[in-house]
Amino acid sequence: MADDGGMEKRARSGYPSDVSDEEWAFVAPYLALCREDAAQRDYALRDVFNALRYVAKTGSQWRFLPNDLPPWEAVYQQMRRWIDARCFEIMVEDLRIVLREFAGRKSQPTAMILDSRIRRDGQSTPESGARGGYDGAKRRKGSKVHAAVDTLGHLLALHVTAADEQDRAQVEKLAEAVQEVTGENIELAYVDQGYTGESAEQAAAKHGVRLEVVKHTEVKRGFVLLPRRWVVERSFAWAARFRRLARDYERLAKTLAALHYLAFAILMLANLARQLTQS
């Protein structure tokens, strides 16, 4: 059963990663897979969500969760339920629509940016090594995160592969996923030179998307800010603030992808809270 004293202590002190009251009002309906007063619930859902946010933000090992948060077993089991129910994906989808409307945009975008990332310190760990791969170009072993974002940087779709998977081979899967969540609204995708080739163009065209390759106008020296392309780079930088994503600590690719959705949901929730405060 829950340690009421421990929960009360957490409520008094809290952590910077805790969800705010305004954010919780938005999030709670997505996470309530059963009634809050259900007999099998030993810990408040908000406390469990705060514990998961703590893990994502700090990179804490499950068994090292602070004593004033619910036990790691309870948090991990609830996280698996949320992942299986696609709670974080649905949350990100709705947050994106709301934030686009706050920005004066149409609810669904017509353009997206595709990219992939192997973090500089994102090599495999003993947990993830079995599904890792070696990227000869970047000389890194691990997993690769493939993402599609809208022109504001909000996440549209994401999936994880071994590092040796080619970017152009992921176009069809990303395009299909994006068209599903936007109602077949995407017409254009900005990409880098890793997505060139007839096979990538055909895969995108199959789902009604045209690829536009953004190239360097001159030999690259140092950092170059490319039109449109910088948006997805910024999105990856936002996700890099979550230490659980610094390396691939997850045994399952599905878990790593879900934690990325969680990270973007946390960022978008904070953005929405700021918008509501200013309005």
C-alpha positions, 0 to 999 in steps of 0.5 A: 500500500502507499506510504501516505507520509512519503506522499505528503512529503513529496507534495510539500517539497516537489521536484522541478520536473513535477507537473503543474496544476494547469498541466495536470488538468490537461494531462489527466484525462489521457492517463486515466485508463481506469477510475482514480478511486479504483480498488487496484490503485495504490498510488495517486496517478499524478504521483506516478506521472511525476515519478516518470517525468523525474526519470525522463528528465534526470536519467535516474535508474528505476531502482534509484527513484527517491523514496518520496515517489511511488516505488519504481515497480509501480511506476514502470508497470504504469508506464508500460500500460500508458505505452501500450495505450499510446497515451503519449502519442495521442497527447502529443497529437492534441497538444500540437493542434492546440499550439498551432492554433495559438500560433495562428496556424491551421490545425494540421500542417501541410509541410514537415521536416524529416531527419534522424539523429544518433546522439554524440553520447548516445551509444548502446548500453548493455540493455540496448546493445542487442538491437544496436547497429554501427553507422560507418559514416558517423562511426557510432554504434547504437540506435537511430531516432527518425523523426518528422516535425511540423514547421514549428518543430512540433513532433508528428511521428517518430520511430527507432531503428538500428544505427546502420539503417539508411534514412531514405529507407524510413521515408515510407514509414514516416510518411504513412504515420504522419498522414495518419495523424494529420488526415492526409494533409501533408504535401511537402517534406523538407529533407537533407541529402541523406534522403536523396534517390528515386526510392525515397521519392517514390516512397514519399509519393506513395503517400502524397508527399513531395520531397524537397532536398535542402542542400548546402550552397557552399562547402560547409565550414563550421555551423551552417543554419539551413532554411527549414532544416534548422527546425528539426535540429532544434527539436532534437536539441529540445529532446536532448535536455532529457537525460534519459534520452542521452543514451539508449538505456532501453531494452525495447525500441518501443520504450525509447520511442515512447520516452521521446513522445513523453519528452515532447509532451512535457515540452509542449505542455510547458509551452501551452501553460505559457500560452494560457498565462499570456492570453 
